[in-house]
């Protein structure tokens, strides 16, 4: 049994399906106790642990003699960096935690070999990207924020697959005629709706962070509080302690959570100093006015109300805070109903968290270099594209071709010639400069094709 902090729930075991993690002190007495419990369970259930598929992990403070004594009781191999539990590595390198997930990159590459991408239309490739490639890393992204470098490697595979299929010569750079951000924006504003992997990653971790903030009495929330912020709430948790990859990911997406949530005041039980109960709560200490030593400071929001009423005590608030912050507090609405204070997600009408709104929030807040940001699409082009996508009688490959045409992403001679001196800018049939207008309408061959159509 492992006690994270005094008066917080201990961790004795973690179970999922037929997998079990047991925690305990590294001594022979506790090891024998755990063995007796396992033997009792095996007698009742008829199951037997497979020690060859099990593993044991000691802390650095355990002596070699104690390790040997315990391993005589549990003949299991030591856990190393290659050991996984439920698909996740249990031991992560401290310098590059994403390196432990290189097998995800290998999964991407192995998937490519199963598809004859060069024979697929762009519409078919788009379907594969949305249904297969974008979903491969989702399970692993729920618990750790991958590095930008690692996500860039995965994105490169998807981007090259979309533009050029599978290349026999992997050293050749793909001809990408649009920034990937232009592809990832929604269809209704000129994109193709392919999900950005970094925004997916942040959105999944943000979902976990929301649950921790929404349910502070859950087992996971209490364990994390005991280990990392036992003296404050998750909103005020400091990043200056050694932390796991999971907690580090939560701290990194917390600014996204703060910008999208607000606490709705109902019973006023929220903490004045460590909860997002009004728009200026983050800087409340900077605008605080220190009182005399005998003064009893309020702890909960309801302590700022007039006694017996659900109205702000203006005199008390003006004496505690600077005029600017006091005015903000006095303008904060109080819900005149029964119930508890509620944490509200500001990005949905009902105030409830949703994965879709979280992804949009993360995507809109990506810090992209200027060259990688999506370009502004003219309203006329957006209107035409929306008509194309809404036409259910039009074949998907025709719709995708229309997108490439309207978004100037066709490899015409004029456009492709800018990227390589080996590409001739002129039409291969008539020798004139090849752009979209010439290729589709002005070339004699194109005219003949149009006039031959019955």
C-alpha positions as CSV (number, residue, x, y, z in Angstrom):
1,X,0.0,0.0,0.0
2,X,1.4,3.4,-1.0
3,X,0.4,6.6,0.8
4,X,1.0,9.6,-1.4
5,X,0.2,12.2,1.4
6,X,-1.3,12.3,4.8
7,X,-5.1,12.0,4.9
8,X,-5.3,11.2,1.3
9,X,-6.5,7.8,-0.2
10,X,-3.7,5.2,-0.5
11,X,-2.9,3.3,-3.6
12,X,-2.8,-0.5,-3.1
13,X,-3.7,-1.8,-6.6
14,X,-4.8,-0.7,-10.0
15,X,-6.9,-3.1,-12.1
16,X,-8.1,-3.0,-15.6
17,X,-9.7,-6.2,-17.1
18,X,-7.2,-9.0,-16.4
19,X,-4.2,-6.6,-15.8
20,X,-3.3,-5.8,-12.2
21,X,-0.7,-3.4,-10.7
22,X,0.0,-3.9,-7.0
23,X,1.9,-1.3,-4.9
24,X,3.7,-2.0,-1.7
25,X,6.7,-1.3,0.5
26,X,9.9,-3.1,-0.5
27,X,10.3,-5.6,2.4
28,X,9.8,-9.3,2.8
29,X,6.9,-9.0,5.2
30,X,4.8,-7.0,2.8
31,X,5.7,-9.2,-0.1
32,X,4.5,-12.3,1.8
33,X,1.3,-10.5,2.6
34,X,0.7,-9.7,-1.1
35,X,1.5,-13.3,-2.0
36,X,-1.1,-14.6,0.5
37,X,-3.7,-12.4,-1.0
38,X,-2.9,-13.6,-4.5
39,X,-2.9,-17.2,-3.4
40,X,-6.3,-16.7,-1.8
41,X,-7.6,-15.1,-5.0
42,X,-6.2,-17.9,-7.1
43,X,-7.9,-20.5,-4.9
44,X,-11.3,-18.8,-5.2
45,X,-11.1,-18.0,-9.0
46,X,-9.1,-20.9,-10.3
47,X,-6.7,-18.5,-12.0
48,X,-2.9,-18.4,-11.8
49,X,-0.5,-15.5,-12.4
50,X,1.9,-15.9,-15.3
51,X,5.2,-14.7,-13.8
52,X,7.0,-14.8,-17.1
53,X,4.6,-12.1,-18.4
54,X,4.7,-10.1,-15.2
55,X,7.2,-7.6,-14.1
56,X,8.6,-6.0,-10.9
57,X,9.9,-2.5,-10.4
58,X,12.0,-1.3,-7.5
59,X,12.9,2.2,-6.5
60,X,16.5,3.4,-6.5
61,X,16.6,3.3,-2.7
62,X,16.0,-0.5,-2.4
63,X,19.2,-2.5,-1.5
64,X,20.3,-5.4,-3.7
65,X,19.7,-7.9,-0.8
66,X,16.1,-6.8,-0.4
67,X,15.6,-7.1,-4.1
68,X,16.9,-10.6,-4.2
69,X,14.7,-11.6,-1.2
70,X,11.6,-10.3,-2.8
71,X,12.3,-11.9,-6.2
72,X,12.5,-15.2,-4.5
73,X,8.9,-14.7,-3.5
74,X,7.9,-13.2,-6.9
75,X,10.0,-14.8,-9.7
76,X,9.2,-12.0,-12.1
77,X,11.7,-10.2,-14.4
78,X,12.6,-6.6,-13.8
79,X,10.7,-3.9,-15.6
80,X,12.8,-2.1,-18.2
81,X,12.1,0.6,-20.8
82,X,10.6,-1.9,-23.2
83,X,7.9,-3.0,-20.7
84,X,4.3,-1.9,-21.6
85,X,1.0,-2.0,-19.7
86,X,-2.2,-1.6,-21.7
87,X,-0.1,-0.5,-24.7
88,X,1.7,2.3,-22.8
89,X,5.4,2.2,-21.8
90,X,5.6,2.1,-18.0
91,X,9.2,3.5,-17.9
92,X,9.7,6.8,-19.9
93,X,13.1,8.4,-20.5
94,X,13.4,11.7,-18.6
95,X,15.0,13.6,-21.5
96,X,12.8,12.6,-24.4
97,X,9.6,11.0,-23.2
98,X,8.1,10.8,-26.7
99,X,11.0,8.5,-27.8
100,X,9.2,5.7,-25.9
101,X,6.4,6.0,-28.4
102,X,8.4,5.4,-31.5
103,X,6.4,2.3,-32.1
104,X,3.5,4.6,-33.0
105,X,5.6,6.0,-35.9
106,X,6.4,2.4,-37.0
107,X,2.7,1.7,-37.0
108,X,2.1,4.6,-39.3
109,X,4.8,3.4,-41.8
110,X,3.6,-0.2,-41.7
111,X,0.0,0.9,-42.5
112,X,1.2,2.6,-45.7
113,X,2.6,-0.7,-47.1
114,X,-0.9,-2.2,-46.9
115,X,-2.4,0.4,-49.3
116,X,-1.8,0.9,-53.0
117,X,-1.9,4.7,-52.5
118,X,-0.6,5.5,-55.9
119,X,-3.7,3.9,-57.4
120,X,-6.1,5.8,-55.1
121,X,-7.8,9.0,-56.0
122,X,-7.3,12.0,-53.6
123,X,-10.8,11.4,-52.4
124,X,-10.0,7.8,-51.3
125,X,-6.7,9.0,-49.7
126,X,-8.7,11.6,-47.8
127,X,-11.1,9.0,-46.5
128,X,-8.2,6.8,-45.3
129,X,-6.5,9.7,-43.6
130,X,-9.7,10.6,-41.7
131,X,-10.7,7.1,-40.8
132,X,-7.4,5.3,-40.2
133,X,-4.3,7.5,-39.9
134,X,-5.7,10.2,-37.7
135,X,-7.1,7.6,-35.3
136,X,-4.0,5.4,-34.8
137,X,-2.3,7.6,-32.1
138,X,-5.5,8.7,-30.3
139,X,-5.3,6.1,-27.6
140,X,-1.7,7.0,-26.7
141,X,-2.4,10.8,-27.0
142,X,-4.9,10.7,-24.1
143,X,-2.2,10.5,-21.4
144,X,0.9,12.4,-22.7
145,X,1.7,15.4,-24.9
146,X,3.9,14.3,-27.7
147,X,6.7,16.6,-28.7
148,X,6.2,18.9,-31.7
149,X,9.1,17.1,-33.4
150,X,7.5,13.7,-33.0
151,X,4.1,15.0,-34.2
152,X,5.8,16.6,-37.2
153,X,7.1,13.2,-38.2
154,X,3.7,11.7,-38.0
155,X,2.2,14.6,-39.9
156,X,4.8,14.3,-42.6
157,X,3.7,10.7,-43.3
158,X,0.0,11.8,-43.6
159,X,0.8,14.9,-45.7
160,X,3.0,13.0,-48.1
161,X,0.4,10.3,-48.4
162,X,-2.2,12.9,-49.4
163,X,-0.2,14.8,-51.9
164,X,1.9,12.1,-53.6
165,X,0.8,8.7,-52.3
166,X,3.7,6.2,-51.5
167,X,7.1,7.1,-52.9
168,X,9.6,4.4,-53.8
169,X,12.4,6.9,-53.2
170,X,11.8,8.1,-49.7
171,X,14.6,10.7,-50.0
172,X,12.6,12.7,-52.6
173,X,10.6,15.6,-51.1
174,X,6.8,15.6,-51.8
175,X,5.4,18.4,-53.8
176,X,3.0,20.0,-51.3
177,X,1.0,22.8,-53.0
178,X,-0.9,24.0,-49.9
179,X,0.1,24.5,-46.3
180,X,-1.1,21.6,-44.1
181,X,-3.0,24.1,-42.0
182,X,-5.1,24.9,-45.1
183,X,-6.0,21.2,-45.4
184,X,-6.8,20.9,-41.7
185,X,-9.4,23.8,-41.4
186,X,-13.1,22.9,-41.6
187,X,-14.7,22.3,-45.0
188,X,-17.2,25.1,-44.4
189,X,-14.4,27.6,-44.3
190,X,-12.3,26.3,-47.2
191,X,-10.4,23.3,-45.9
192,X,-10.8,19.5,-46.1
193,X,-11.5,18.9,-42.4
194,X,-8.4,16.7,-41.7
195,X,-7.7,16.8,-38.0
196,X,-4.4,18.4,-36.8
197,X,-2.5,15.9,-34.7
198,X,-1.2,18.5,-32.2
199,X,-4.7,19.8,-31.6
200,X,-6.0,16.3,-31.2
201,X,-3.3,15.6,-28.6
202,X,-4.0,18.8,-26.7
203,X,-7.8,18.2,-26.9
204,X,-7.6,14.7,-25.4
205,X,-5.4,15.8,-22.5
206,X,-7.7,18.8,-22.1
207,X,-10.6,16.4,-21.7
208,X,-8.8,14.7,-18.8
209,X,-7.9,18.0,-17.2
210,X,-11.6,19.1,-17.4
211,X,-12.7,16.0,-15.6
212,X,-10.1,16.5,-12.9
213,X,-11.3,20.1,-12.4
214,X,-15.0,19.1,-12.6
215,X,-14.7,16.2,-10.2
216,X,-12.1,17.2,-7.6
217,X,-13.2,14.3,-5.3
218,X,-12.6,11.5,-7.8
219,X,-9.9,9.0,-6.9
220,X,-7.5,10.2,-9.6
221,X,-8.0,13.9,-8.7
222,X,-7.3,13.2,-5.0
223,X,-4.1,11.2,-5.8
224,X,-2.8,13.9,-8.0
225,X,-3.7,16.6,-5.5
226,X,-1.8,14.6,-2.8
227,X,1.3,14.3,-4.9
228,X,1.5,17.6,-6.7
229,X,-0.7,20.3,-5.1
230,X,-1.9,19.2,-1.7
231,X,-1.9,22.8,-0.4
232,X,-4.0,24.3,-3.2
233,X,-6.4,23.5,-6.0
234,X,-5.6,22.3,-9.5
235,X,-6.1,25.9,-10.7
236,X,-3.2,27.1,-8.6
237,X,-0.9,24.0,-9.0
238,X,2.7,25.0,-9.5
239,X,4.9,23.5,-12.1
240,X,8.2,23.6,-10.1
241,X,8.1,20.0,-8.7
242,X,9.5,16.8,-10.4
243,X,6.5,15.5,-12.4
244,X,5.3,12.6,-14.4
245,X,4.6,12.8,-18.1
246,X,0.9,12.7,-17.4
247,X,0.9,15.6,-14.9
248,X,3.3,17.6,-17.0
249,X,0.8,17.3,-19.9
250,X,-2.0,18.5,-17.7
251,X,0.0,21.6,-16.6
252,X,0.8,22.4,-20.2
253,X,-2.9,22.4,-21.3
254,X,-4.2,24.1,-18.2
255,X,-4.0,27.6,-19.8
256,X,-6.4,26.3,-22.5
257,X,-8.8,25.1,-19.8
258,X,-8.6,28.4,-17.9
259,X,-9.4,30.4,-21.0
260,X,-12.5,28.3,-21.8
261,X,-14.1,27.8,-18.3
262,X,-15.8,29.9,-15.7
263,X,-17.4,29.0,-12.4
264,X,-21.1,29.9,-12.1
265,X,-21.9,31.1,-8.6
266,X,-24.9,29.4,-7.0
267,X,-24.3,28.6,-3.4
268,X,-20.9,30.5,-3.2
269,X,-18.9,27.5,-1.8
270,X,-16.1,28.1,-4.2
271,X,-12.7,29.3,-2.9
272,X,-12.1,33.0,-3.4
273,X,-8.4,32.5,-3.8
274,X,-8.0,29.3,-5.9
275,X,-11.0,28.9,-8.2
276,X,-12.1,30.6,-11.5
277,X,-15.2,32.2,-10.1
278,X,-14.8,35.6,-11.9
279,X,-12.9,36.9,-14.9
280,X,-10.0,38.4,-13.0
281,X,-9.4,35.6,-10.5
282,X,-5.9,34.8,-11.8
283,X,-4.5,38.2,-10.7
284,X,-6.5,38.5,-7.5
285,X,-3.4,38.5,-5.3
286,X,-1.9,41.4,-7.3
287,X,-5.0,43.6,-6.4
288,X,-5.4,42.4,-2.8
289,X,-5.3,45.0,0.0
290,X,-3.7,43.8,3.2
291,X,-5.8,44.4,6.3
292,X,-5.0,44.7,10.0
293,X,-3.6,41.6,11.8
294,X,-6.9,41.0,13.7
295,X,-8.9,40.9,10.5
296,X,-10.5,37.5,9.5
297,X,-10.1,37.1,5.8
298,X,-13.0,35.5,3.8
299,X,-12.4,32.0,2.3
300,X,-15.4,31.3,0.2
301,X,-17.3,33.4,-2.3
302,X,-20.4,33.5,-0.1
303,X,-18.3,35.3,2.6
304,X,-18.3,38.3,0.2
305,X,-22.1,38.4,0.3
306,X,-24.3,40.5,2.6
307,X,-25.2,38.1,5.5
308,X,-28.5,36.2,4.7
309,X,-28.7,37.5,1.2
310,X,-27.4,36.5,-2.3
311,X,-26.0,40.0,-3.0
312,X,-22.5,41.3,-3.0
313,X,-21.2,43.2,0.1
314,X,-19.8,46.2,-1.7
315,X,-18.2,47.8,1.4
316,X,-16.3,44.6,2.2
317,X,-15.2,44.0,-1.4
318,X,-14.0,47.6,-1.9
319,X,-12.0,47.3,1.3
320,X,-10.3,44.1,0.2
321,X,-9.5,44.8,-3.4
322,X,-8.4,47.6,-5.7
323,X,-11.2,49.6,-7.3
324,X,-10.7,48.0,-10.8
325,X,-10.9,44.4,-9.5
326,X,-13.7,45.2,-7.0
327,X,-15.8,46.6,-9.8
328,X,-15.3,43.3,-11.8
329,X,-16.4,41.3,-8.8
330,X,-19.5,43.4,-8.2
331,X,-20.5,42.8,-11.9
332,X,-20.2,39.0,-11.5
333,X,-23.7,37.5,-11.7
334,X,-25.1,35.3,-8.9
335,X,-27.6,32.6,-9.8
336,X,-30.7,33.1,-7.7
337,X,-31.4,29.3,-7.4
338,X,-30.7,26.4,-5.1
339,X,-27.7,24.2,-5.9
340,X,-24.0,24.1,-5.9
341,X,-21.5,26.2,-7.8
342,X,-21.0,24.8,-11.4
343,X,-18.0,24.7,-13.6
344,X,-19.1,25.9,-17.0
345,X,-17.5,25.2,-20.4
346,X,-17.9,28.5,-22.2
347,X,-17.6,27.1,-25.7
348,X,-20.8,25.2,-25.9
349,X,-24.4,26.5,-25.5
350,X,-25.2,24.1,-22.7
351,X,-22.0,24.7,-20.8
352,X,-20.9,21.1,-21.0
353,X,-17.5,20.0,-22.3
354,X,-17.4,18.4,-25.7
355,X,-14.5,16.8,-27.6
356,X,-15.5,18.8,-30.8
357,X,-15.3,22.2,-29.1
358,X,-12.1,21.2,-27.3
359,X,-10.4,20.3,-30.6
360,X,-11.5,23.6,-32.2
361,X,-10.3,25.5,-29.1
362,X,-6.9,23.8,-29.3
363,X,-6.6,24.2,-33.1
364,X,-7.4,27.9,-32.9
365,X,-4.7,28.4,-30.2
366,X,-1.9,26.6,-32.0
367,X,1.2,28.7,-32.1
368,X,2.1,28.2,-35.7
369,X,4.9,30.1,-37.6
370,X,3.5,32.7,-40.1
371,X,4.3,30.5,-43.1
372,X,2.4,27.5,-41.7
373,X,-0.8,29.4,-40.8
374,X,-4.0,28.9,-42.9
375,X,-4.5,31.5,-45.6
376,X,-7.6,33.6,-45.7
377,X,-10.0,32.1,-48.2
378,X,-12.2,34.5,-50.3
379,X,-15.9,34.3,-49.5
380,X,-16.6,33.6,-53.2
381,X,-14.4,30.5,-53.1
382,X,-15.9,29.3,-49.8
383,X,-19.4,29.7,-51.3
384,X,-18.5,27.6,-54.3
385,X,-16.9,24.9,-52.2
386,X,-19.9,24.7,-49.9
387,X,-22.1,24.1,-52.9
388,X,-19.7,21.4,-54.1
389,X,-19.7,19.6,-50.7
390,X,-23.5,19.9,-50.3
391,X,-24.1,18.2,-53.7
392,X,-24.8,14.6,-52.8
393,X,-25.0,13.6,-56.4
394,X,-21.4,14.6,-57.2
395,X,-18.8,11.9,-56.9
396,X,-16.3,12.4,-54.0
397,X,-13.3,12.4,-56.3
398,X,-14.9,15.2,-58.4
399,X,-15.5,17.2,-55.2
400,X,-11.9,16.7,-54.1
401,X,-10.7,17.8,-57.6
402,X,-12.9,20.9,-57.3
403,X,-11.3,21.7,-54.0
404,X,-7.8,21.4,-55.5
405,X,-8.8,23.6,-58.4
406,X,-10.5,26.3,-56.3
407,X,-7.7,26.3,-53.7
408,X,-5.0,26.5,-56.4
409,X,-3.6,23.1,-55.4
410,X,-3.3,21.5,-58.8
411,X,0.2,20.7,-60.0
412,X,0.0,22.7,-63.2
413,X,3.3,23.4,-65.1
414,X,3.3,27.0,-64.0
415,X,2.8,26.2,-60.3
416,X,4.9,23.0,-60.1
417,X,7.7,24.7,-62.1
418,X,8.4,27.0,-59.2
419,X,9.5,24.1,-57.0
420,X,11.7,22.3,-59.4
421,X,13.8,23.2,-62.4
422,X,13.2,19.7,-63.8
423,X,9.5,20.5,-64.4
424,X,8.6,22.3,-67.6
425,X,6.2,25.2,-67.1
426,X,4.7,24.8,-70.6
427,X,1.9,22.5,-71.8
428,X,3.2,19.2,-73.1
429,X,0.6,19.3,-75.9
430,X,0.7,22.8,-77.3
431,X,3.8,24.3,-75.7
432,X,2.1,27.3,-74.1
433,X,2.3,28.3,-70.4
434,X,0.2,25.9,-68.4
435,X,-2.1,27.2,-65.7
436,X,-5.6,26.1,-64.6
437,X,-7.4,28.1,-67.3
438,X,-5.2,26.8,-70.1
439,X,-5.2,23.2,-68.8
440,X,-9.0,23.0,-68.6
441,X,-10.3,25.4,-71.3
442,X,-7.7,27.1,-73.6
443,X,-5.5,24.2,-74.7
444,X,-6.6,22.8,-78.1
445,X,-6.7,19.3,-76.6
446,X,-9.0,20.5,-73.8
447,X,-11.3,22.3,-76.3
448,X,-11.5,19.1,-78.4
449,X,-12.4,17.1,-75.2
450,X,-15.2,19.6,-74.3
451,X,-16.6,19.6,-77.9
452,X,-16.5,15.8,-78.2
453,X,-18.6,15.4,-75.1
454,X,-22.1,14.2,-76.2
